[in-house]
Amino acid sequence: MKARLQTSLGQQLVMTPQLRQAIRLLQMSSTELELELAEAVESNPLLEWAEEAGPGEPAGEQADAPAQADADGDRHEEGMDWPGEGEQWSGGQGGSFDDNDGDAGERIAEADTLADHLLWQLHLSHLSARDRAIGVALIDALDEDGYLREPLTAIVEALRPDIAAGEDEILTVLHQIQRFDPAGVGACTLGQCLSLQLDALPADTPGLCLARRIAEGPLERLPRAGIPGIAAELRQPLEAVEEAVQLLRTLDPRPGRQLGEVASDSYVVPDCVVWRQRGVWKAALAGHAGPRVVIHRGYEQLIRRCGDADASYLRGQLQEARWLLKGLEARGETLLRVVNSLLHHQAGFLEFGAQALRPLTLREIAAELDLHESTISRTIARKHVRTPRGTLPLRAFFASGIDTEGGGEASSTAIQSMIRRLIEAENPRKPLSDAKLADMLKSSGIPVARRTVAKYREAMNISASHERVRLV
């Protein structure tokens, strides 16, 4: 067979440096973006803080658009539907909304536990109701490190009598959970945990194949045998084994610990502000969410007058500065598009509270905006929006759904709100049992199982019926 040259046409997606930077900026929280901009201004002489907004100060006319109240607390701008003095917004997750807080957008961040984070991903995944119920049982069985220490037989018993599932079916759902964030969660052993994290790395990562062999094989013998012993056992060069072991050391052996450890003085700053004007919900970027850095015109003009070496350095820094500004602009545009889409779908939630939250998934928003689901996921990650119902995470606008008898859907958040209202109105001498609550919801056209009601009740930290008995 002769060697020959051949040309062909094809398309290939290349991750350019500017695209990597844009993706990284998109998934940053407000605090992380602030640190990123400060570091960029410190290291790049072609960047400087905008005059109208130094570091830590809001900028732009659209920043906190509904909050342009004067020092005396006057909220009655023309056309703005804000509560009058002394009034509060009823219902909702955020309680009352006060626009005179100074930093009213800042709120203490609630700890997002590992179970909360996994359940949120589970309910947004395209699984059947049966598989989601199995997934809930598996997530409940995970320990604080993110490992599944219990045998599958224990999960089988926990699902009875509501669901009769075999170990193979449970193992299939477990494989789905093992693909959730954080990488490595749902593993049964340390080796499997590291292997799951290795699977998430690019295929061209140096030492990846050998690291996977070590994780699946002689990992437990590594402390005793050392790198030379593992190299001899696998018949691999010592340098290659050292590279693989170094890669394994960069992984997290306890992925579950990444969630739920929020400091008591940790705050969240909203990226967007939502308000209602003449009956229409509108959104704008908060001041700190937009580009607050500009190109230093003095250094830009200096490029023409300096020598070749200096000019080459300054041109490189100028190009990086332009990439950063373009990435910030793209971040703001994408974030605003997603928030406006959420307002279109969840206007009832802002108007009437959690009971009006409709089922919504990442796929629906992605299809509407012609974006990938991963882009929507990065956009809402650790982002918050300031609303008349308080400062809420963007993920609060998403919810799984249950088909109703009328042909529609009811979100899990709305069902929890209905359960809470039924419990609040119950006879304290004879509290409603989970089965009775399920029957009442079914009579309202929402068929849910008793176990589902129990899960929702526990998620709201409401005690069982026998613990709610009160004598009055």
One Martini backbone bead per residue (centre of mass of N, CA, C, O) as a GRO file, in nm:
protein
  472
    1MET     BB    1   0.093   0.038   0.026
    2LYS     BB    2   0.070   0.364  -0.059
    3ALA     BB    3   0.178   0.670   0.002
    4ARG     BB    4  -0.045   0.962   0.041
    5LEU     BB    5  -0.200   1.256  -0.051
    6GLN     BB    6  -0.490   1.416   0.119
    7THR     BB    7  -0.781   1.609   0.078
    8SER     BB    8  -1.017   1.771   0.310
    9LEU     BB    9  -1.337   1.855   0.426
   10GLY     BB   10  -1.414   2.022   0.747
   11GLN     BB   11  -1.558   2.033   1.074
   12GLN     BB   12  -1.434   2.215   1.373
   13LEU     BB   13  -1.423   2.253   1.714
   14VAL     BB   14  -1.257   2.531   1.869
   15MET     BB   15  -1.094   2.620   2.170
   16THR     BB   16  -1.048   2.920   2.224
   17PRO     BB   17  -0.935   3.145   2.444
   18GLN     BB   18  -1.190   3.332   2.429
   19LEU     BB   19  -1.396   3.104   2.479
   20ARG     BB   20  -1.292   3.010   2.751
   21GLN     BB   21  -1.332   3.286   2.889
   22ALA     BB   22  -1.638   3.314   2.842
   23ILE     BB   23  -1.718   3.059   3.002
   24ARG     BB   24  -1.588   3.143   3.271
   25LEU     BB   25  -1.750   3.408   3.312
   26LEU     BB   26  -2.042   3.290   3.302
   27GLN     BB   27  -1.998   3.098   3.579
   28MET     BB   28  -1.966   3.337   3.751
   29SER     BB   29  -1.987   3.508   4.019
   30SER     BB   30  -1.982   3.813   4.151
   31THR     BB   31  -1.733   3.769   4.331
   32GLU     BB   32  -1.552   3.636   4.114
   33LEU     BB   33  -1.564   3.873   3.915
   34GLU     BB   34  -1.433   4.082   4.096
   35LEU     BB   35  -1.159   3.932   4.121
   36GLU     BB   36  -1.098   3.914   3.818
   37LEU     BB   37  -1.087   4.221   3.762
   38ALA     BB   38  -0.870   4.295   3.967
   39GLU     BB   39  -0.649   4.114   3.840
   40ALA     BB   40  -0.654   4.239   3.555
   41VAL     BB   41  -0.579   4.532   3.640
   42GLU     BB   42  -0.309   4.451   3.781
   43SER     BB   43  -0.173   4.296   3.511
   44ASN     BB   44  -0.307   4.512   3.306
   45PRO     BB   45  -0.224   4.823   3.166
   46LEU     BB   46  -0.488   4.837   2.959
   47LEU     BB   47  -0.642   4.852   3.235
   48GLU     BB   48  -0.930   5.017   3.392
   49TRP     BB   49  -1.126   5.181   3.585
   50ALA     BB   50  -1.407   5.321   3.578
   51GLU     BB   51  -1.491   5.636   3.673
   52GLU     BB   52  -1.800   5.574   3.764
   53ALA     BB   53  -1.660   5.282   3.867
   54GLY     BB   54  -1.522   5.141   4.105
   55PRO     BB   55  -1.434   4.919   4.316
   56GLY     BB   56  -1.752   4.822   4.450
   57GLU     BB   57  -1.918   4.996   4.243
   58PRO     BB   58  -2.185   5.096   4.097
   59ALA     BB   59  -2.306   5.095   3.752
   60GLY     BB   60  -2.511   5.253   3.562
   61GLU     BB   61  -2.839   5.320   3.474
   62GLN     BB   62  -2.951   5.009   3.517
   63ALA     BB   63  -2.878   5.008   3.799
   64ASP     BB   64  -3.116   4.961   4.000
   65ALA     BB   65  -3.372   5.079   3.856
   66PRO     BB   66  -3.599   5.062   4.099
   67ALA     BB   67  -3.374   5.210   4.316
   68GLN     BB   68  -3.427   5.542   4.267
   69ALA     BB   69  -3.434   5.636   4.554
   70ASP     BB   70  -3.439   5.836   4.799
   71ALA     BB   71  -3.340   5.897   5.126
   72ASP     BB   72  -3.661   5.900   5.218
   73GLY     BB   73  -3.809   5.654   5.057
   74ASP     BB   74  -3.905   5.709   4.763
   75ARG     BB   75  -4.114   5.488   4.548
   76HIS     BB   76  -4.305   5.687   4.367
   77GLU     BB   77  -4.276   5.617   4.075
   78GLU     BB   78  -4.358   5.636   3.764
   79GLY     BB   79  -4.516   5.320   3.713
   80MET     BB   80  -4.435   5.190   3.979
   81ASP     BB   81  -4.486   4.867   4.147
   82TRP     BB   82  -4.460   4.958   4.462
   83PRO     BB   83  -4.463   4.954   4.779
   84GLY     BB   84  -4.573   5.117   5.020
   85GLU     BB   85  -4.552   5.264   5.307
   86GLY     BB   86  -4.546   4.975   5.520
   87GLU     BB   87  -4.550   4.770   5.311
   88GLN     BB   88  -4.599   4.430   5.186
   89TRP     BB   89  -4.513   4.142   5.046
   90SER     BB   90  -4.691   3.873   4.985
   91GLY     BB   91  -4.544   3.607   5.024
   92GLY     BB   92  -4.314   3.404   4.935
   93GLN     BB   93  -3.963   3.364   4.995
   94GLY     BB   94  -3.871   3.673   5.084
   95GLY     BB   95  -4.091   3.844   5.168
   96SER     BB   96  -4.008   4.133   5.230
   97PHE     BB   97  -3.939   4.460   5.068
   98ASP     BB   98  -3.651   4.668   5.093
   99ASP     BB   99  -3.516   4.972   4.940
  100ASN     BB  100  -3.341   5.091   5.219
  101ASP     BB  101  -3.066   4.907   5.280
  102GLY     BB  102  -2.850   4.982   5.066
  103ASP     BB  103  -2.771   4.651   5.061
  104ALA     BB  104  -3.039   4.491   4.960
  105GLY     BB  105  -2.908   4.259   4.776
  106GLU     BB  106  -2.788   4.153   5.032
  107ARG     BB  107  -2.751   3.816   5.146
  108ILE     BB  108  -2.758   3.544   5.316
  109ALA     BB  109  -2.630   3.247   5.250
  110GLU     BB  110  -2.755   2.945   5.177
  111ALA     BB  111  -2.705   2.629   5.234
  112ASP     BB  112  -2.607   2.384   4.993
  113THR     BB  113  -2.669   2.080   4.989
  114LEU     BB  114  -2.611   1.785   4.849
  115ALA     BB  115  -2.907   1.696   4.823
  116ASP     BB  116  -3.015   1.952   4.691
  117HIS     BB  117  -2.830   1.946   4.440
  118LEU     BB  118  -2.920   1.662   4.338
  119LEU     BB  119  -3.229   1.701   4.329
  120TRP     BB  120  -3.226   1.926   4.122
  121GLN     BB  121  -3.102   1.748   3.895
  122LEU     BB  122  -3.311   1.521   3.900
  123HIS     BB  123  -3.573   1.700   3.830
  124LEU     BB  124  -3.424   1.795   3.545
  125SER     BB  125  -3.433   1.524   3.448
  126HIS     BB  126  -3.512   1.263   3.200
  127LEU     BB  127  -3.716   1.102   3.403
  128SER     BB  128  -3.905   0.903   3.549
  129ALA     BB  129  -4.094   0.876   3.826
  130ARG     BB  130  -3.962   0.614   3.916
  131ASP     BB  131  -3.663   0.699   3.889
  132ARG     BB  132  -3.684   0.942   4.081
  133ALA     BB  133  -3.755   0.777   4.333
  134ILE     BB  134  -3.491   0.619   4.330
  135GLY     BB  135  -3.305   0.867   4.342
  136VAL     BB  136  -3.396   0.967   4.619
  137ALA     BB  137  -3.302   0.716   4.776
  138LEU     BB  138  -3.002   0.740   4.697
  139ILE     BB  139  -2.949   1.024   4.808
  140ASP     BB  140  -3.027   0.955   5.103
  141ALA     BB  141  -2.777   0.735   5.122
  142LEU     BB  142  -2.575   0.943   5.126
  143ASP     BB  143  -2.304   1.076   5.240
  144GLU     BB  144  -2.110   1.357   5.311
  145ASP     BB  145  -1.895   1.256   5.079
  146GLY     BB  146  -2.081   1.098   4.841
  147TYR     BB  147  -2.130   0.806   4.934
  148LEU     BB  148  -2.228   0.459   4.882
  149ARG     BB  149  -2.248   0.241   5.156
  150GLU     BB  150  -2.494   0.100   5.083
  151PRO     BB  151  -2.662  -0.151   4.982
  152LEU     BB  152  -2.894  -0.233   4.741
  153THR     BB  153  -3.084  -0.389   4.934
  154ALA     BB  154  -3.155  -0.139   5.109
  155ILE     BB  155  -3.299   0.016   4.880
  156VAL     BB  156  -3.516  -0.191   4.823
  157GLU     BB  157  -3.646  -0.172   5.109
  158ALA     BB  158  -3.703   0.142   5.107
  159LEU     BB  159  -3.917   0.124   4.857
  160ARG     BB  160  -4.091  -0.031   5.022
  161PRO     BB  161  -4.414  -0.073   4.882
  162ASP     BB  162  -4.422   0.136   4.645
  163ILE     BB  163  -4.150  -0.002   4.520
  164ALA     BB  164  -4.052  -0.266   4.288
  165ALA     BB  165  -3.708  -0.299   4.283
  166GLY     BB  166  -3.423  -0.381   4.138
  167GLU     BB  167  -3.084  -0.373   4.125
  168ASP     BB  168  -3.056  -0.301   3.826
  169GLU     BB  169  -3.237  -0.050   3.831
  170ILE     BB  170  -3.077   0.103   4.050
  171LEU     BB  171  -2.805   0.104   3.897
  172THR     BB  172  -2.900   0.279   3.661
  173VAL     BB  173  -2.962   0.534   3.832
  174LEU     BB  174  -2.682   0.561   3.958
  175HIS     BB  175  -2.537   0.631   3.692
  176GLN     BB  176  -2.680   0.903   3.666
  177ILE     BB  177  -2.579   1.033   3.932
  178GLN     BB  178  -2.267   1.000   3.856
  179ARG     BB  179  -2.315   1.257   3.642
  180PHE     BB  180  -2.318   1.455   3.848
  181ASP     BB  181  -2.290   1.729   4.048
  182PRO     BB  182  -2.021   1.634   4.164
  183ALA     BB  183  -1.759   1.475   4.073
  184GLY     BB  184  -1.792   1.138   4.221
  185VAL     BB  185  -2.068   1.097   4.292
  186GLY     BB  186  -2.198   0.778   4.403
  187ALA     BB  187  -1.978   0.619   4.506
  188CYS     BB  188  -1.839   0.318   4.664
  189THR     BB  189  -1.541   0.401   4.606
  190LEU     BB  190  -1.246   0.552   4.563
  191GLY     BB  191  -1.181   0.450   4.279
  192GLN     BB  192  -1.456   0.531   4.154
  193CYS     BB  193  -1.440   0.831   4.220
  194LEU     BB  194  -1.183   0.887   4.050
  195SER     BB  195  -1.290   0.776   3.780
  196LEU     BB  196  -1.523   0.980   3.745
  197GLN     BB  197  -1.329   1.226   3.732
  198LEU     BB  198  -1.163   1.125   3.487
  199ASP     BB  199  -1.406   1.117   3.282
  200ALA     BB  200  -1.427   1.448   3.289
  201LEU     BB  201  -1.177   1.458   3.131
  202PRO     BB  202  -0.982   1.505   2.891
  203ALA     BB  203  -0.834   1.282   2.669
  204ASP     BB  204  -0.544   1.463   2.664
  205THR     BB  205  -0.460   1.404   2.943
  206PRO     BB  206  -0.195   1.363   3.120
  207GLY     BB  207  -0.209   1.035   3.249
  208LEU     BB  208  -0.503   0.914   3.228
  209CYS     BB  209  -0.487   0.607   3.169
  210LEU     BB  210  -0.301   0.532   3.409
  211ALA     BB  211  -0.482   0.651   3.632
  212ARG     BB  212  -0.718   0.456   3.578
  213ARG     BB  213  -0.565   0.195   3.641
  214ILE     BB  214  -0.499   0.267   3.934
  215ALA     BB  215  -0.791   0.318   4.037
  216GLU     BB  216  -0.891   0.015   3.944
  217GLY     BB  217  -0.648  -0.115   4.115
  218PRO     BB  218  -0.354  -0.028   4.295
  219LEU     BB  219  -0.443   0.199   4.500
  220GLU     BB  220  -0.426   0.063   4.790
  221ARG     BB  221  -0.102  -0.003   4.739
  222LEU     BB  222   0.043   0.272   4.717
  223PRO     BB  223   0.142   0.337   5.014
  224ARG     BB  224   0.324   0.074   5.031
  225ALA     BB  225   0.472   0.051   4.742
  226GLY     BB  226   0.469   0.283   4.573
  227ILE     BB  227   0.578   0.393   4.276
  228PRO     BB  228   0.780   0.166   4.207
  229GLY     BB  229   0.583  -0.071   4.260
  230ILE     BB  230   0.366   0.012   4.050
  231ALA     BB  231   0.554   0.017   3.805
  232ALA     BB  232   0.626  -0.286   3.821
  233GLU     BB  233   0.335  -0.402   3.809
  234LEU     BB  234   0.261  -0.237   3.528
  235ARG     BB  235   0.506  -0.191   3.341
  236GLN     BB  236   0.611   0.114   3.389
  237PRO     BB  237   0.735   0.400   3.386
  238LEU     BB  238   0.817   0.608   3.638
  239GLU     BB  239   0.730   0.879   3.510
  240ALA     BB  240   0.439   0.793   3.435
  241VAL     BB  241   0.345   0.729   3.725
  242GLU     BB  242   0.399   1.007   3.846
  243GLU     BB  243   0.198   1.155   3.662
  244ALA     BB  244  -0.057   0.995   3.749
  245VAL     BB  245  -0.042   1.050   4.054
  246GLN     BB  246  -0.057   1.357   4.029
  247LEU     BB  247  -0.343   1.353   3.908
  248LEU     BB  248  -0.483   1.213   4.150
  249ARG     BB  249  -0.409   1.448   4.358
  250THR     BB  250  -0.617   1.660   4.213
  251LEU     BB  251  -0.837   1.511   4.338
  252ASP     BB  252  -1.152   1.440   4.507
  253PRO     BB  253  -1.226   1.215   4.770
  254ARG     BB  254  -1.465   1.443   4.877
  255PRO     BB  255  -1.718   1.574   4.702
  256GLY     BB  256  -1.944   1.640   4.923
  257ARG     BB  257  -1.780   1.880   5.073
  258GLN     BB  258  -1.846   2.115   4.863
  259LEU     BB  259  -2.112   2.112   5.015
  260GLY     BB  260  -2.251   2.311   5.287
  261GLU     BB  261  -1.987   2.524   5.324
  262VAL     BB  262  -2.105   2.811   5.461
  263ALA     BB  263  -2.044   3.093   5.575
  264SER     BB  264  -2.191   3.315   5.799
  265ASP     BB  265  -2.054   3.576   5.622
  266SER     BB  266  -2.201   3.505   5.364
  267TYR     BB  267  -2.269   3.661   5.047
  268VAL     BB  268  -2.510   3.784   4.819
  269VAL     BB  269  -2.513   3.918   4.484
  270PRO     BB  270  -2.691   4.054   4.252
  271ASP     BB  271  -2.714   4.048   3.890
  272CYS     BB  272  -3.021   4.122   3.905
  273VAL     BB  273  -3.317   4.325   3.832
  274VAL     BB  274  -3.662   4.319   3.937
  275TRP     BB  275  -3.956   4.476   3.792
  276ARG     BB  276  -4.265   4.668   3.788
  277GLN     BB  277  -4.414   4.822   3.488
  278ARG     BB  278  -4.723   4.865   3.412
  279GLY     BB  279  -4.755   4.532   3.452
  280VAL     BB  280  -4.447   4.485   3.369
  281TRP     BB  281  -4.186   4.276   3.356
  282LYS     BB  282  -3.848   4.366   3.446
  283ALA     BB  283  -3.494   4.377   3.345
  284ALA     BB  284  -3.160   4.423   3.496
  285LEU     BB  285  -2.850   4.492   3.542
  286ALA     BB  286  -2.635   4.516   3.762
  287GLY     BB  287  -2.373   4.717   3.804
  288HIS     BB  288  -2.152   4.479   3.859
  289ALA     BB  289  -2.231   4.300   3.592
  290GLY     BB  290  -2.088   4.495   3.424
  291PRO     BB  291  -1.865   4.672   3.261
  292ARG     BB  292  -1.594   4.833   3.477
  293VAL     BB  293  -1.389   4.826   3.245
  294VAL     BB  294  -1.120   4.983   3.064
  295ILE     BB  295  -0.931   5.122   2.829
  296HIS     BB  296  -0.617   5.259   2.826
  297ARG     BB  297  -0.549   5.528   2.632
  298GLY     BB  298  -0.256   5.596   2.691
  299TYR     BB  299  -0.133   5.311   2.622
  300GLU     BB  300  -0.256   5.288   2.340
  301GLN     BB  301  -0.095   5.540   2.223
  302LEU     BB  302   0.198   5.429   2.297
  303ILE     BB  303   0.240   5.214   2.072
  304ARG     BB  304   0.330   5.424   1.841
  305ARG     BB  305   0.608   5.528   2.015
  306CYS     BB  306   0.737   5.266   2.063
  307GLY     BB  307   0.902   4.998   2.049
  308ASP     BB  308   0.885   4.681   1.937
  309ALA     BB  309   0.882   4.529   2.207
  310ASP     BB  310   0.673   4.706   2.354
  311ALA     BB  311   0.454   4.695   2.137
  312SER     BB  312   0.407   4.388   2.150
  313TYR     BB  313   0.319   4.379   2.444
  314LEU     BB  314   0.080   4.584   2.425
  315ARG     BB  315  -0.081   4.432   2.210
  316GLY     BB  316  -0.133   4.181   2.380
  317GLN     BB  317  -0.281   4.332   2.611
  318LEU     BB  318  -0.501   4.454   2.429
  319GLN     BB  319  -0.626   4.188   2.336
  320GLU     BB  320  -0.703   4.085   2.620
  321ALA     BB  321  -0.885   4.325   2.691
  322ARG     BB  322  -1.090   4.280   2.462
  323TRP     BB  323  -1.173   3.996   2.543
  324LEU     BB  324  -1.283   4.068   2.820
  325LEU     BB  325  -1.501   4.272   2.728
  326LYS     BB  326  -1.648   4.072   2.544
  327GLY     BB  327  -1.713   3.864   2.769
  328LEU     BB  328  -1.879   4.056   2.947
  329GLU     BB  329  -2.093   4.122   2.737
  330ALA     BB  330  -2.189   3.830   2.689
  331ARG     BB  331  -2.271   3.772   2.978
  332GLY     BB  332  -2.491   3.990   3.004
  333GLU     BB  333  -2.670   3.906   2.763
  334THR     BB  334  -2.729   3.616   2.852
  335LEU     BB  335  -2.846   3.677   3.130
  336LEU     BB  336  -3.080   3.861   3.030
  337ARG     BB  337  -3.218   3.653   2.849
  338VAL     BB  338  -3.282   3.447   3.070
  339VAL     BB  339  -3.444   3.630   3.260
  340ASN     BB  340  -3.665   3.713   3.057
  341SER     BB  341  -3.763   3.423   3.013
  342LEU     BB  342  -3.843   3.371   3.308
  343LEU     BB  343  -4.053   3.598   3.323
  344HIS     BB  344  -4.242   3.480   3.108
  345HIS     BB  345  -4.294   3.202   3.267
  346GLN     BB  346  -4.283   3.338   3.594
  347ALA     BB  347  -4.494   3.567   3.665
  348GLY     BB  348  -4.676   3.421   3.874
  349PHE     BB  349  -4.462   3.389   4.093
  350LEU     BB  350  -4.421   3.699   4.144
  351GLU     BB  351  -4.729   3.756   4.199
  352PHE     BB  352  -4.829   3.481   4.395
  353GLY     BB  353  -4.605   3.265   4.420
  354ALA     BB  354  -4.526   2.931   4.462
  355GLN     BB  355  -4.812   2.822   4.357
  356ALA     BB  356  -4.731   2.956   4.050
  357LEU     BB  357  -4.516   2.756   3.979
  358ARG     BB  358  -4.397   2.635   3.692
  359PRO     BB  359  -4.288   2.409   3.494
  360LEU     BB  360  -3.920   2.398   3.444
  361THR     BB  361  -3.652   2.371   3.212
  362LEU     BB  362  -3.355   2.392   3.052
  363ARG     BB  363  -3.456   2.301   2.772
  364GLU     BB  364  -3.670   2.519   2.722
  365ILE     BB  365  -3.480   2.765   2.730
  366ALA     BB  366  -3.280   2.667   2.517
  367ALA     BB  367  -3.485   2.648   2.281
  368GLU     BB  368  -3.582   2.946   2.290
  369LEU     BB  369  -3.265   3.069   2.271
  370ASP     BB  370  -3.067   2.888   2.111
  371LEU     BB  371  -2.926   2.699   2.331
  372HIS     BB  372  -2.744   2.531   2.546
  373GLU     BB  373  -2.782   2.372   2.838
  374SER     BB  374  -2.499   2.443   2.951
  375THR     BB  375  -2.537   2.749   2.925
  376ILE     BB  376  -2.771   2.774   3.122
  377SER     BB  377  -2.627   2.648   3.364
  378ARG     BB  378  -2.399   2.863   3.378
  379THR     BB  379  -2.581   3.116   3.405
  380ILE     BB  380  -2.731   3.017   3.689
  381ALA     BB  381  -2.478   2.983   3.839
  382ARG     BB  382  -2.462   3.160   4.121
  383LYS     BB  383  -2.723   3.327   4.066
  384HIS     BB  384  -2.896   3.641   4.132
  385VAL     BB  385  -3.218   3.797   4.208
  386ARG     BB  386  -3.388   4.099   4.241
  387THR     BB  387  -3.698   4.108   4.411
  388PRO     BB  388  -4.002   4.168   4.567
  389ARG     BB  389  -3.935   3.863   4.711
  390GLY     BB  390  -3.637   3.891   4.690
  391THR     BB  391  -3.338   3.716   4.696
  392LEU     BB  392  -3.286   3.495   4.422
  393PRO     BB  393  -3.223   3.217   4.276
  394LEU     BB  394  -3.244   3.108   3.952
  395ARG     BB  395  -3.319   2.807   4.025
  396ALA     BB  396  -3.607   2.883   4.150
  397PHE     BB  397  -3.748   2.890   3.847
  398PHE     BB  398  -3.716   2.584   3.869
  399ALA     BB  399  -3.925   2.288   3.792
  400SER     BB  400  -4.087   2.020   3.835
  401GLY     BB  401  -4.343   1.789   3.713
  402ILE     BB  402  -4.702   1.712   3.733
  403ASP     BB  403  -4.955   1.548   3.620
  404THR     BB  404  -5.278   1.628   3.563
  405GLU     BB  405  -5.616   1.560   3.517
  406GLY     BB  406  -5.648   1.826   3.319
  407GLY     BB  407  -5.355   1.814   3.140
  408GLY     BB  408  -5.150   1.941   3.310
  409GLU     BB  409  -4.917   2.113   3.529
  410ALA     BB  410  -4.731   2.068   3.841
  411SER     BB  411  -4.521   2.186   4.054
  412SER     BB  412  -4.337   2.104   4.326
  413THR     BB  413  -4.358   2.383   4.461
  414ALA     BB  414  -4.668   2.408   4.447
  415ILE     BB  415  -4.727   2.153   4.612
  416GLN     BB  416  -4.589   2.244   4.870
  417SER     BB  417  -4.770   2.490   4.912
  418MET     BB  418  -5.033   2.326   4.942
  419ILE     BB  419  -4.947   2.159   5.185
  420ARG     BB  420  -4.899   2.395   5.376
  421ARG     BB  421  -5.190   2.507   5.369
  422LEU     BB  422  -5.332   2.251   5.477
  423ILE     BB  423  -5.178   2.242   5.748
  424GLU     BB  424  -5.254   2.529   5.849
  425ALA     BB  425  -5.584   2.441   5.828
  426GLU     BB  426  -5.584   2.237   6.036
  427ASN     BB  427  -5.666   2.034   6.293
  428PRO     BB  428  -5.484   2.018   6.583
  429ARG     BB  429  -5.626   1.751   6.692
  430LYS     BB  430  -5.640   1.648   6.362
  431PRO     BB  431  -5.411   1.579   6.176
  432LEU     BB  432  -5.282   1.536   5.868
  433SER     BB  433  -5.206   1.291   5.679
  434ASP     BB  434  -5.040   1.184   5.408
  435ALA     BB  435  -5.281   1.034   5.284
  436LYS     BB  436  -5.485   1.267   5.309
  437LEU     BB  437  -5.323   1.470   5.141
  438ALA     BB  438  -5.327   1.299   4.883
  439ASP     BB  439  -5.638   1.296   4.853
  440MET     BB  440  -5.675   1.608   4.835
  441LEU     BB  441  -5.499   1.645   4.584
  442LYS     BB  442  -5.658   1.452   4.402
  443SER     BB  443  -5.928   1.617   4.421
  444SER     BB  444  -5.760   1.866   4.272
  445GLY     BB  445  -5.590   1.706   4.028
  446ILE     BB  446  -5.331   1.580   4.205
  447PRO     BB  447  -5.143   1.301   4.157
  448VAL     BB  448  -5.013   1.168   4.460
  449ALA     BB  449  -4.815   1.012   4.667
  450ARG     BB  450  -4.749   0.952   4.989
  451ARG     BB  451  -4.440   0.961   4.963
  452THR     BB  452  -4.429   1.237   4.827
  453VAL     BB  453  -4.553   1.395   5.059
  454ALA     BB  454  -4.337   1.319   5.265
  455LYS     BB  455  -4.099   1.449   5.116
  456TYR     BB  456  -4.212   1.739   5.107
  457ARG     BB  457  -4.249   1.771   5.411
  458GLU     BB  458  -3.950   1.726   5.488
  459ALA     BB  459  -3.836   1.959   5.308
  460MET     BB  460  -4.014   2.171   5.503
  461ASN     BB  461  -3.992   2.087   5.807
  462ILE     BB  462  -4.241   1.891   5.868
  463SER     BB  463  -4.410   1.720   6.072
  464ALA     BB  464  -4.576   1.474   6.165
  465SER     BB  465  -4.892   1.417   6.266
  466HIS     BB  466  -4.823   1.304   6.561
  467GLU     BB  467  -4.643   1.583   6.615
  468ARG     BB  468  -4.899   1.802   6.563
  469VAL     BB  469  -5.042   1.768   6.816
  470ARG     BB  470  -5.294   1.987   6.967
  471LEU     BB  471  -5.414   2.147   7.258
  472VAL     BB  472  -5.702   2.399   7.279
   0.00000   0.00000   0.00000
